[in-house]
């Protein structure tokens, strides 16, 4: 009997390519939910590259309405599927503090949630899929869909990072992905492990990404012209585009550009690039905002200024807290100058310039504290303990302390400072990473997609040519073939 696979397709086109290669290699019936922009819809309606049994166009079913939300139904969803809907809504970048174009009312948000849940339940009941395949969960609707599938016993297979650069894993959405410690006879020295990390360094990926993403001024100019002289239908059909008239988008972009330049000027003038080697310190690297590592993975820890203050209050005498912004914050226009100044005003906190090498900071620090970032894992490679606020793929390491509550922070810092990283634990973890993941340059694929279709990432609402995507899939055959094989392997192992 062939498998029924339901794909979650998004604007990036990665999932479409994976679906094509899986269909060619594995006996299955495939269906799809397409969360895409309007200009991509005609491509899916015309293309014959992948034969979907049926595609549901997500935004066709999420309508703007003045009808009061059905609170009784939403309560039943929360109870039945164990979902906290308001938690997801508050952390959705389009619904709350990150949206500069439209302010949603409570009823509007609940109405959208109601329509989403009814759509997802209807699709799942119709298809009765054996598997759901998704790329990384980024938004509240992805999360709601995966949680409903989970509660119905459907295997949700998600392509996710391992916190080690270029290493990826297919996780089963019905279980927590926590690596278990098996015995291993492999014993590498810390230097050998650090050499391993350099080959798969997350910091290296960040640098490479900055060099390739949104760097073409010519593509920026072409994207602006395309936006100005084409239909802007999403503003009426997609709640994520509400309020984004052409005039307002252009105006906001001008303000954004001016703010970004002013912030860069202040950052370069105010922040130090020199580390003080004379003091003992704990390192807290900031996450970029908006990103899933906070909004989805750590929904109660999204206020990083507040987190910094909590850590600063919890420091033992004789220690300082070193904070550094994420280099990719440049793509969010940096933080407000008032935020940087607020951090700098804390008496036992040092704010470093984002250009300072993170690995050099980790080598010299006594402890790394991160909400959910890869720096906690990198710390172990340099013999440094870490504290994380939520479960991560590496929180099973004995040198990593997973915080249970914010009140526990002072004691957690004291006890973590006494911890030693055992080289045997790290060897076991590296062995398990290698055995349970695969090497794939997803960054190369994402950058190629942005350059090939989306004007270097400056414009998402573009028409997709069948010939062009066919050509792209052929050019990147090796990556899509690898991803398809890994998903098929996971499907067979879970069966």
C-alpha positions in Angstrom: 0.0 0.0 0.0 1.4 3.4 -1.0 1.9 6.1 1.7 -0.2 9.2 1.8 2.0 12.2 2.3 0.8 15.7 3.0 3.3 18.5 2.3 3.3 21.9 3.7 4.5 24.2 0.9 5.7 27.7 1.4 7.0 30.6 -0.7 10.6 29.4 -0.6 10.0 26.5 -3.0 12.3 24.1 -1.1 9.4 21.8 -0.1 8.1 21.7 -3.7 11.5 20.4 -4.8 11.6 17.8 -2.1 8.1 16.7 -3.0 9.1 16.3 -6.7 12.1 14.1 -5.8 10.2 12.0 -3.2 7.4 11.3 -5.7 9.9 10.1 -8.2 11.6 7.8 -5.8 8.9 6.5 -3.4 5.5 5.0 -4.0 3.1 7.5 -2.5 0.0 9.7 -3.0 0.9 13.3 -2.3 -1.3 16.2 -1.2 -0.3 19.8 -0.2 -1.2 22.8 1.8 0.3 25.9 0.0 1.0 28.9 2.2 2.2 31.1 -0.7 1.8 34.5 -2.2 -0.8 35.3 -4.9 1.7 35.5 -7.8 2.9 31.9 -7.2 -0.6 30.4 -7.3 -0.8 30.2 -11.1 2.4 28.2 -11.2 0.9 25.5 -8.9 -2.3 25.5 -10.9 -0.5 24.9 -14.2 2.6 22.9 -13.4 2.8 19.2 -14.2 6.2 18.6 -12.6 4.7 17.2 -9.4 1.3 15.5 -9.5 -0.5 16.4 -6.3 -3.8 14.6 -5.6 -5.0 17.9 -4.3 -3.7 21.3 -3.2 -5.4 23.5 -0.6 -4.4 27.2 -1.0 -4.1 28.3 2.6 -5.0 32.0 2.1 -8.1 31.1 0.1 -9.6 29.9 3.3 -8.5 32.6 5.7 -10.9 35.5 5.1 -11.3 38.9 6.7 -14.7 38.8 8.4 -16.6 40.8 10.9 -18.3 37.6 12.2 -17.6 37.0 15.9 -15.2 34.2 16.6 -16.6 30.9 17.9 -15.0 30.8 21.3 -16.5 27.5 22.2 -14.9 25.9 19.2 -11.5 27.5 20.0 -11.7 26.2 23.6 -12.4 22.7 22.3 -9.3 23.0 20.0 -7.1 24.0 22.9 -8.4 21.1 25.0 -8.4 18.5 22.3 -5.0 19.2 20.8 -3.3 20.7 23.8 -2.5 24.0 22.1 -2.1 27.4 23.8 -3.5 29.6 21.0 -2.9 32.9 22.6 0.7 32.0 23.3 1.2 31.4 19.6 -0.8 34.5 18.6 1.2 36.9 20.8 4.4 35.5 19.3 3.3 35.7 15.7 5.3 38.6 14.1 2.3 39.6 12.0 -0.2 39.9 14.9 1.7 41.8 17.5 4.7 44.1 18.1 6.6 43.5 14.8 3.9 44.6 12.5 4.2 48.3 11.5 1.4 48.2 8.9 -1.7 46.8 10.6 -2.9 46.4 14.1 -5.1 43.3 14.6 -8.0 43.4 17.1 -8.5 40.5 19.4 -11.5 39.3 17.5 -9.6 39.4 14.2 -6.8 37.2 15.6 -9.3 34.7 17.0 -11.2 34.6 13.8 -8.0 33.8 11.9 -7.2 31.1 14.4 -10.7 29.6 14.1 -10.6 29.5 10.3 -7.1 27.9 10.4 -8.0 25.2 12.9 -11.2 24.3 11.0 -9.2 24.2 7.7 -6.5 22.0 9.1 -8.9 19.6 10.8 -10.9 19.3 7.6 -7.9 18.6 5.4 -6.5 16.0 7.8 -9.9 14.2 8.1 -10.2 14.2 4.3 -6.6 13.0 3.5 -5.9 10.9 6.6 -2.2 11.2 5.8 0.4 8.7 7.0 3.1 11.4 7.0 3.3 15.2 7.0 6.5 16.7 5.6 7.5 20.3 6.5 10.6 22.5 6.5 11.5 24.3 9.7 8.4 25.7 11.5 8.5 29.5 11.3 5.0 30.9 12.0 2.1 30.2 14.3 0.0 28.5 11.5 2.8 26.0 10.8 3.0 25.2 14.6 -0.8 24.8 15.0 -0.9 22.5 12.0 1.9 20.3 13.3 0.3 20.2 16.8 -3.0 19.1 15.4 -1.3 16.4 13.4 0.6 15.3 16.5 -2.5 15.0 18.6 -4.1 12.8 15.8 -1.1 10.5 15.8 0.2 11.5 12.4 4.0 11.4 11.9 5.3 15.0 11.2 8.7 14.9 9.6 10.5 18.2 9.8 13.9 19.2 8.3 15.8 20.9 11.1 19.3 22.0 12.1 21.4 20.2 14.6 23.1 23.4 15.9 26.3 22.1 14.1 26.9 24.0 10.9 26.0 22.1 7.7 24.6 19.1 9.7 20.8 18.5 9.3 18.3 16.0 10.6 14.8 14.9 9.9 13.0 15.0 13.2 9.8 13.3 14.0 7.3 15.9 15.2 5.6 13.5 17.5 8.7 13.1 19.7 11.2 15.4 21.3 14.5 15.2 19.4 17.0 14.6 22.2 20.2 12.7 21.5 20.8 9.8 23.9 24.3 8.9 25.1 25.4 5.6 23.8 28.8 4.1 24.5 31.6 5.0 22.0 35.2 4.1 21.8 36.1 7.2 19.8 38.2 9.6 21.8 39.3 12.8 20.2 41.2 15.5 22.0 39.7 19.0 22.6 41.9 20.3 19.8 40.7 17.6 17.4 37.1 18.4 18.4 37.7 22.1 17.9 39.1 21.3 14.4 35.9 19.3 13.7 33.8 22.3 14.8 35.7 24.6 12.5 34.7 22.5 9.6 31.0 22.8 10.5 31.1 26.1 12.3 27.8 27.9 12.7 29.8 31.2 12.9 31.3 30.4 9.6 27.9 29.9 8.1 26.8 33.3 9.4 29.7 35.0 7.8 29.1 33.3 4.5 25.4 34.2 4.6 26.2 37.8 5.2 28.4 37.8 2.2 25.7 36.4 -0.2 22.2 37.6 1.1 20.7 40.8 -0.1 24.0 42.3 -1.3 23.0 43.2 -4.9 22.0 46.9 -5.2 20.9 46.2 -8.8 18.5 43.4 -7.7 17.2 45.7 -5.0 16.5 48.4 -7.6 14.8 45.8 -9.9 12.7 44.4 -7.0 11.6 48.0 -6.2 10.5 48.6 -9.8 8.7 45.2 -9.9 6.9 46.0 -6.7 5.8 49.5 -7.8 4.6 48.5 -11.3 2.8 45.2 -10.6 -0.5 44.3 -9.0 -0.4 44.2 -5.2 -3.3 41.7 -4.6 -1.9 40.2 -1.4 -2.9 43.3 0.6 -6.5 42.1 0.2 -6.1 38.3 0.4 -3.3 37.7 2.9 -3.6 38.9 6.5 0.3 39.0 6.6 0.0 41.8 4.0 -2.8 43.8 5.5 -2.1 47.6 5.4 0.9 47.1 3.0 -0.1 49.6 0.4 2.6 50.6 -2.1 2.8 54.1 -0.6 3.1 52.8 3.0 5.7 50.2 2.0 7.9 52.8 0.2 7.5 55.2 3.1 8.3 52.6 5.7 11.4 51.4 3.7 12.7 55.0 3.6 12.3 55.3 7.3 13.8 51.9 7.9 16.9 52.8 5.8 17.4 56.0 7.7 17.0 54.3 11.0 19.4 51.5 10.0 22.1 53.9 9.0 21.7 56.0 12.2 21.8 52.8 14.3 25.0 51.6 12.5 26.6 55.0 13.1 25.8 54.8 16.8 26.8 51.2 17.1 30.2 51.9 15.6 30.7 55.0 17.8 29.4 53.6 21.1 30.4 49.9 21.2 33.8 48.6 22.0 35.7 46.1 19.9 38.2 45.3 22.7 37.8 42.6 25.3 39.0 43.2 28.8 41.0 40.1 29.6 41.6 41.1 33.2 38.1 40.3 34.5 36.1 37.0 34.7 33.0 37.1 32.7 29.9 35.2 31.5 28.9 35.5 27.9 25.3 36.1 26.6 25.0 36.3 22.8 21.8 38.0 21.6 19.4 36.3 19.1 18.2 38.1 16.0 14.6 39.3 16.1 12.3 38.2 14.6 13.2 34.5 14.5 11.7 31.2 15.3 14.4 30.4 18.0 12.6 32.9 20.2 9.0 33.2 18.9 8.3 29.5 18.5 11.0 27.7 20.5 11.2 30.1 23.5 7.9 31.9 23.6 8.2 33.1 27.2 11.8 34.5 26.7 11.3 36.9 23.9 12.3 40.1 25.8 16.1 39.8 25.6 16.7 43.1 27.5 14.7 41.7 30.4 16.7 38.4 30.2 20.0 40.4 30.3 18.8 42.2 33.4 17.9 38.9 35.1 21.3 37.5 34.3 23.0 40.7 35.5 21.1 40.5 38.8 22.2 36.8 39.2 25.9 37.2 38.7 28.3 36.3 41.5 30.6 39.1 42.7 33.7 39.2 40.7 32.0 38.4 37.4 30.8 40.6 34.6 28.3 39.8 31.8 29.5 40.2 28.2 26.7 40.7 25.7 27.1 40.8 21.9 24.6 41.4 19.1 24.1 38.8 16.4 25.8 39.8 13.1 22.6 38.9 11.2 20.7 41.7 13.0 21.8 43.8 10.2 19.0 42.3 8.1 16.5 43.5 10.7 17.9 47.0 10.7 19.7 46.5 14.1 18.0 47.2 17.4 17.0 50.6 18.6 19.7 52.8 20.0 17.8 53.1 23.2 18.1 49.3 23.6 21.8 49.3 23.2 22.1 52.2 25.7 19.9 50.4 28.2 22.3 47.4 28.1 25.3 49.6 28.4 23.9 51.4 31.5 23.8 48.2 33.5 26.8 48.5 35.9 28.1 44.9 35.5 27.4 44.4 31.8 29.8 45.0 28.8 28.3 45.3 25.4 30.7 44.4 22.6 30.6 45.3 18.9 28.9 42.6 16.8 32.2 42.2 14.8 34.1 40.7 17.7 34.8 37.0 17.0 32.3 34.9 19.1 34.8 32.0 19.3 37.4 34.2 20.9 34.8 35.4 23.5 33.8 31.8 24.3 37.5 30.8 24.7 38.0 33.5 27.4 34.6 33.3 29.2 33.8 31.2 32.2 30.2 30.3 31.2 27.9 30.8 28.2 24.2 31.5 28.7 21.9 31.4 25.7 18.2 31.2 25.3 18.4 28.5 22.6 21.3 29.3 20.3 24.2 27.2 19.1 26.7 29.1 21.2 25.9 26.8 24.1 27.1 23.9 22.1 30.1 25.7 20.8 31.0 26.4 24.5 31.4 22.7 25.2 34.0 22.4 22.4 36.1 24.9 24.2 35.7 23.2 27.6 33.1 25.8 28.8 29.7 24.9 30.5 26.5 26.5 29.4 23.0 27.4 30.5 20.0 27.3 28.1 16.4 28.5 28.8 14.6 25.8 26.7 15.3 22.3 25.4 17.8 22.1 22.6 19.4 19.3 20.7 22.4 19.6 23.0 20.7 20.1 26.3 21.4 16.4 27.1 25.1 17.3 27.5 25.9 17.1 31.3 27.8 20.4 30.9 24.6 22.1 29.7 22.1 23.2 32.4 18.5 23.6 31.2 16.8 26.3 33.3 13.6 25.3 34.9 12.5 28.8 36.0 14.0 32.3 36.0 14.1 32.2 39.8 16.6 29.3 39.5 19.1 31.5 37.6 21.4 32.6 40.4 21.9 29.1 41.7 22.2 27.7 38.2 25.0 30.2 37.4 26.8 29.2 40.7 26.6 25.5 40.0 27.4 25.8 36.3 30.6 27.7 37.1 31.8 24.6 39.0 31.1 22.2 36.1 33.8 20.7 34.0 33.1 19.6 30.4 34.1 15.9 30.1 35.7 15.1 26.8 34.0 11.7 26.8 30.6 13.3 26.9 31.5 15.6 24.0 32.9 12.7 22.0 29.7 10.8 22.5 27.7 13.8 21.4 29.7 14.3 18.2 29.5 10.6 17.3 25.7 10.7 17.8 25.4 13.9 15.7 27.3 12.2 12.9 25.2 9.0 13.1 21.9 10.8 13.3 22.3 13.6 10.9 23.6 14.3 7.4 25.7 16.9 5.8 23.9 19.3 3.5 24.6 22.9 2.4 21.1 24.3 2.9 22.6 27.8 3.0 23.8 27.3 -0.6 20.3 26.2 -1.6 18.5 29.0 0.1 20.9 31.6 -1.3 20.5 30.2 -4.8 16.7 30.3 -4.4 16.7 33.9 -3.3 19.1 34.9 -6.2 17.3 32.8 -8.8 13.7 33.8 -8.1 13.4 36.5 -5.5 15.8 39.3 -6.5 18.4 38.2 -3.9 15.7 38.0 -1.2 14.3 41.5 -1.7 10.9 40.5 -3.1 8.8 37.4 -2.4 5.7 38.1 -4.4 6.9 37.1 -7.9 5.7 34.9 -10.7 7.3 31.5 -11.0 8.1 30.1 -14.5 7.7 26.4 -15.0 10.8 26.3 -17.2 12.8 28.3 -14.7 12.0 26.1 -11.7 12.6 23.0 -13.7 16.1 24.4 -14.6 16.7 25.3 -10.9 15.8 21.8 -9.8 18.2 20.3 -12.3 21.0 22.6 -11.3 20.5 21.7 -7.6 19.8 18.0 -8.3 22.4 16.8 -5.8 20.8 18.6 -2.8 17.2 17.8 -3.6 18.2 14.2 -4.2 19.9 14.0 -0.9 17.0 15.6 1.0 14.5 13.2 -0.7 16.6 10.2 0.2 16.8 11.3 3.8 13.0 11.8 4.1 12.4 8.4 2.5 14.9 6.8 4.9 13.0 8.4 7.8 9.6 7.3 6.5 10.8 3.7 6.2 12.4 3.7 9.6 9.3 5.1 11.3 7.1 2.5 9.6 
